[in-house]
């Protein structure tokens, strides 16, 4: 139980930031859709932390959530570095 709880606490927020960031970044009109996505952040964060407890063990929770977080941030870095996605000013 401690493994799942620590995975939820330490990996829940970065994974939620990643999900909301991708949704806001890939929207067609970033200027008008970013604020609603940011307002939904808390609900996404709670959902991610709740889903952590669906794993059988704490190790699986750490590995899956850590792997998704690393892969997601690597994909985000690749998209921004390659110029495929731009942040609207």
Secondary structure, DSSP 8 states (H G I E B T S, - for coil): -HHHHHHHHHHHHHHHHHHHHHHHHTSS-HHHHHHHHHHTHHHHHHHHHHHHTTSSSHHHHHHHHHHHHHHHHHHHHHHHHHTSS----
